[in-house]
Amino acid sequence: MIQLTVNGVCHAFTRETSLAQLLAHLELSGKRLAVERNGEIVPRSQFGETPLADGDQLEIVVAVGGG
């Protein structure tokens, strides 16, 4: 079991997951966003290649347009 904290909320997964899979699970795929993993920004180009580990702390910020 993998436990992740996303924006202060705990999420549990039964198998290893990547950042891209997590974003799909949270229905955030394709949105303009920034992700910080354990205090470091993850470049969008690395979302699919970034494995998540038990205890990771993630902050996800979705860009909102407006005028």
Rosetta blueprint (number, residue, H / E / L):
1 M L
2 I E
3 Q E
4 L E
5 T E
6 V E
7 N L
8 G L
9 V E
10 C E
11 H E
12 A E
13 F E
14 T L
15 R L
16 E L
17 T E
18 S E
19 L H
20 A H
21 Q H
22 L H
23 L H
24 A H
25 H H
26 L L
27 E L
28 L L
29 S L
30 G L
31 K L
32 R L
33 L E
34 A E
35 V E
36 E E
37 R E
38 N L
39 G L
40 E E
41 I E
42 V E
43 P L
44 R H
45 S H
46 Q H
47 F H
48 G H
49 E H
50 T L
51 P E
52 L E
53 A L
54 D L
55 G L
56 D L
57 Q E
58 L E
59 E E
60 I E
61 V E
62 V E
63 A L
64 V L
65 G L
66 G L
67 G L
